[in-house]
Amino acid sequence: MPHFAERIAGGLWGLLVGDAVGVPYEFHAPSELPPYAALDMLPPAGFRRAHAQVPPGTWSDDGAQALALLASLLACGKLDLDDLGRRLVAWYDHGDMAVDRVVFDVGIQTAEAIRALKAGAAAHVAGPRHERANGNGSLMRVLPLALWHRGSDSELVRDAQAQSLVTHGHLRAQVCCALYCLWARRLLYAAPDAWADAVATLRTIYGSTSPEYAELAEHIRPDDPPQGQGSGYVVDSLHSARMVFQAHTYADVVRGAIALGHDTDTTACIAGGLAGVRDGVQAIPAAWMQQLRGKALVGPLLEQLLRLAAQP
């Protein structure tokens, strides 16, 4: 069984590697993808890669925003939405936390929120709040919060929802982030049924009369069998990750996420981070780790995160 530090490192590397493996396959239907066994960091010859100008092994906006969130948490010692907003603008404008400082993939709602931030909006109201603004952009970056957080489950839920506000203000996206963070925390501490434990905890925190509880019950439906289509809708992303997470190895979780097609980098990022937590950093294929670009951006952040985790 992986040690605690190995699970933390596995979560961070796992989301970045999953993202990078998934990038070349984005926007393809499942029928257009190579055979399952050929889904790799380096796609087979002749495959029409998405983002063909981007070298294989490069994480996308998913990984860059996750690192921006982690850097903010480490610098501020707390979740500071204004600082996070500034870091997301720096990523968008200058490529901070992007490999080679090249930004090549920006979600619709995230771009709208960043324009609002640049126009002077406060971070906690920058994210669009209408029901159709429920993309997966705040879910894909949130795992570092769960890896860093030392507070109670209620505080983790509060912060998971708050970080979503910067780019995705609708309650549904917030609740998905909260459930995902509790799921990750239960995996971090090796709970036997991490998903069920996270769902039960979240229901208790929300209480049956809250609007959050209603979103969970009516739209997220966490008791349904996991079925996902690999789309960019935040609820489908969460269920897609849960579905492919049933695989027994990190590589199969990531390949299963990509095999769904469509938003392959984000599904593989969301699921791969959790598989890294579950299985530890050693479970990530060595070839994928070697092929991952931009590792110098990650090392100092991970070292600081692990030092914090080692404190009593």
C-alpha positions in Angstrom: 0.0 0.0 0.0 1.4 3.4 -0.9 2.6 5.7 1.8 0.9 9.0 2.4 3.6 11.1 0.6 3.5 8.7 -2.3 -0.3 9.2 -2.6 0.1 13.0 -2.6 2.8 12.9 -5.2 0.8 10.4 -7.2 -2.2 12.8 -7.2 -0.2 15.7 -8.5 1.8 13.8 -11.1 -1.2 11.6 -11.9 -3.4 14.6 -13.0 -0.6 16.1 -15.1 0.4 12.8 -16.8 -3.3 12.0 -17.4 -3.9 15.4 -18.9 -0.8 15.1 -21.2 -1.6 11.6 -22.4 -5.1 12.8 -23.2 -4.2 16.0 -25.1 -3.6 14.5 -28.6 -6.9 12.6 -28.6 -9.2 15.5 -27.7 -12.3 16.3 -29.8 -12.3 12.8 -31.4 -15.3 10.5 -31.1 -14.5 7.1 -29.6 -14.8 5.5 -33.1 -12.0 7.8 -34.4 -9.5 6.8 -31.7 -6.6 4.2 -32.0 -7.2 0.8 -30.4 -7.2 0.8 -26.6 -3.7 -0.7 -26.3 -2.3 2.0 -28.6 -3.6 4.9 -26.5 -0.3 6.3 -25.3 1.6 9.6 -24.7 3.0 9.2 -28.3 0.0 8.4 -30.5 0.5 5.9 -33.3 1.9 7.1 -36.6 -0.8 8.4 -38.9 -3.3 9.4 -36.2 -4.6 12.9 -36.6 -3.6 14.6 -33.4 -5.6 17.4 -31.7 -3.3 20.3 -31.0 -0.9 19.0 -33.6 1.4 22.0 -32.9 1.9 21.0 -29.3 4.7 18.5 -28.6 3.5 15.2 -27.0 3.9 15.1 -23.3 2.5 18.6 -22.7 -0.2 19.3 -20.2 -3.0 21.6 -21.1 -5.1 24.3 -19.4 -6.1 21.6 -16.9 -2.7 21.0 -15.5 -1.7 24.7 -15.7 -4.7 25.8 -13.7 -4.2 23.0 -11.1 -0.6 24.2 -10.6 -1.8 27.8 -10.4 -4.2 26.8 -7.6 -1.5 24.8 -5.8 1.0 27.7 -6.1 -1.6 30.1 -4.7 -2.4 27.8 -1.7 1.3 27.4 -0.9 2.1 31.1 -1.2 -0.9 32.3 0.7 -1.3 29.5 3.3 -5.1 29.6 2.6 -7.5 29.8 -0.3 -7.3 33.4 -1.5 -9.7 33.8 -4.4 -8.2 37.2 -5.5 -4.7 35.7 -5.6 -6.0 32.7 -7.6 -7.8 35.0 -10.0 -4.5 36.9 -10.6 -2.7 33.7 -11.2 -5.3 32.5 -13.7 -5.0 35.8 -15.5 -1.2 35.4 -15.5 -1.6 31.9 -17.0 -4.0 33.2 -19.7 -1.9 36.3 -20.6 1.7 35.1 -20.1 1.6 31.3 -19.9 2.4 31.0 -16.2 2.4 27.3 -15.3 2.0 26.3 -18.9 4.7 24.2 -20.6 6.9 26.5 -22.7 4.5 29.3 -21.6 2.2 28.3 -24.4 -1.5 28.5 -23.7 -3.3 26.4 -26.3 -6.7 25.3 -24.8 -9.1 27.6 -22.9 -12.6 26.7 -21.9 -15.5 29.0 -22.9 -16.6 29.8 -19.3 -13.0 30.2 -18.1 -12.3 32.7 -20.9 -15.4 34.6 -20.0 -14.4 34.7 -16.4 -10.9 35.8 -17.1 -12.2 38.7 -19.3 -14.4 39.7 -16.3 -11.4 39.5 -14.0 -9.3 41.7 -16.3 -12.2 44.2 -16.5 -12.1 44.5 -12.7 -14.6 42.0 -11.4 -14.0 40.5 -8.0 -12.8 36.9 -8.1 -15.8 35.5 -6.2 -18.2 36.8 -8.8 -16.1 36.4 -12.0 -17.4 33.0 -13.0 -20.6 32.9 -15.0 -23.5 31.6 -12.9 -26.2 30.5 -15.4 -27.1 26.9 -15.7 -25.5 26.4 -19.0 -22.2 27.5 -17.6 -21.5 24.1 -16.1 -18.4 23.0 -17.9 -15.7 21.0 -16.1 -13.1 23.8 -15.8 -13.2 24.2 -12.0 -13.4 20.5 -11.4 -10.3 19.7 -13.5 -8.0 21.9 -11.4 -9.3 21.3 -7.9 -7.4 18.2 -6.8 -4.4 20.1 -5.3 -6.8 21.7 -2.8 -7.6 18.2 -1.4 -4.0 17.3 -1.4 -3.0 20.5 0.5 -6.0 20.9 2.8 -5.6 20.3 6.6 -9.0 21.5 7.7 -12.2 19.7 8.5 -14.4 18.1 5.8 -16.8 21.0 6.1 -14.0 23.5 5.5 -12.7 21.4 2.5 -16.2 21.5 1.0 -16.5 25.2 1.6 -13.1 25.9 -0.1 -13.8 23.5 -3.0 -17.0 25.4 -3.8 -15.3 28.8 -3.3 -12.5 28.1 -5.8 -15.1 27.2 -8.4 -16.6 30.7 -8.2 -13.6 32.2 -9.9 -14.5 30.6 -13.3 -17.7 28.5 -12.8 -20.2 30.1 -10.4 -23.2 27.8 -10.8 -24.0 25.7 -7.8 -23.8 22.5 -9.7 -20.2 22.9 -10.6 -19.5 23.9 -7.0 -21.1 20.8 -5.6 -19.2 18.6 -8.1 -15.9 20.1 -6.9 -16.9 19.5 -3.3 -17.8 15.8 -3.8 -14.6 15.3 -5.8 -12.5 16.7 -3.1 -14.1 14.6 -0.4 -13.6 11.5 -2.6 -10.0 12.4 -3.1 -9.5 12.9 0.7 -11.0 9.5 1.4 -8.7 7.9 -1.2 -5.8 9.8 0.4 -6.5 8.0 3.7 -7.3 4.7 2.0 -11.0 4.5 2.9 -12.5 1.1 1.8 -15.4 2.7 -0.1 -14.2 6.3 -0.7 -17.0 7.4 -3.0 -19.8 6.2 -0.7 -18.1 7.7 2.3 -17.7 11.0 0.5 -21.3 11.1 -0.6 -22.6 10.3 2.9 -20.4 13.0 4.4 -21.5 15.6 1.8 -25.1 14.9 2.5 -24.6 15.4 6.2 -22.7 18.6 5.7 -25.4 20.0 3.4 -28.5 18.9 5.3 -31.6 17.8 3.4 -33.1 21.3 3.0 -30.2 23.1 1.4 -30.0 24.0 -2.3 -26.7 22.1 -2.5 -28.4 19.0 -1.3 -31.0 19.4 -4.0 -28.4 19.8 -6.7 -26.7 16.7 -5.4 -29.9 14.7 -5.4 -31.6 16.0 -8.6 -28.7 16.6 -11.0 -25.5 14.8 -9.8 -27.3 11.7 -8.6 -24.3 10.1 -6.9 -26.1 6.8 -6.1 -26.7 6.0 -9.8 -24.4 3.4 -11.4 -21.4 5.3 -12.9 -22.0 6.1 -16.6 -20.2 8.7 -18.5 -19.6 9.9 -22.0 -16.3 11.9 -21.6 -18.0 15.2 -22.4 -17.2 18.6 -21.0 -20.3 18.8 -18.8 -19.2 18.9 -15.2 -21.6 16.2 -14.0 -20.7 13.9 -16.9 -17.0 14.5 -16.2 -17.4 13.4 -12.6 -19.4 10.3 -13.6 -16.9 9.5 -16.4 -14.1 9.6 -13.9 -16.0 7.4 -11.5 -16.7 4.9 -14.2 -13.2 4.5 -15.5 -11.8 4.6 -11.9 -13.0 1.1 -11.5 -10.0 -0.1 -13.5 -7.3 -1.6 -11.3 -4.2 0.2 -12.6 -3.3 3.8 -13.2 -2.6 3.2 -16.9 -6.0 1.5 -17.4 -7.8 4.4 -15.7 -6.2 6.9 -18.0 -6.7 4.8 -21.1 -10.3 4.1 -20.2 -10.8 7.9 -19.8 -9.3 8.6 -23.2 -11.3 5.7 -24.8 -14.5 7.7 -24.0 -13.4 10.3 -26.6 -14.3 14.0 -26.7 -12.8 15.9 -23.7 -10.1 13.3 -23.3 -7.4 15.4 -21.6 -9.8 16.6 -18.9 -11.4 13.2 -18.2 -7.9 11.7 -18.0 -6.8 14.5 -15.8 -9.7 14.2 -13.4 -9.5 10.4 -13.2 -5.8 10.1 -13.4 -5.3 12.3 -10.4 -7.5 10.1 -8.3 -5.8 6.9 -9.6 -2.5 8.5 -8.6 -3.8 9.1 -5.1 -5.1 5.6 -4.9 -2.1 3.8 -6.3 0.8 6.1 -5.5 3.3 7.8 -7.7 5.1 4.5 -8.5 2.1 3.2 -10.3 2.4 5.8 -13.1 4.2 4.2 -16.0 7.8 5.2 -16.1 7.7 5.9 -19.8 4.9 8.4 -19.3 6.7 10.1 -16.5 9.8 10.4 -18.6 7.9 11.8 -21.6 6.1 14.4 -19.5 7.4 17.9 -20.3 7.7 20.8 -17.9 8.6 18.8 -14.8 10.8 21.6 -13.6 7.7 23.6 -12.9 6.3 20.9 -10.6 9.3 19.9 -8.5 9.5 22.9 -6.2 5.7 23.0 -5.6 5.6 19.3 -4.8 8.5 19.5 -2.4 6.8 22.3 -0.5 3.5 20.4 -0.5 5.2 17.3 0.9 7.0 19.3 3.6 3.6 20.6 4.7 2.1 17.2 4.7 4.9 15.8 6.9 4.1 18.4 9.6 2.1 17.0 12.6 
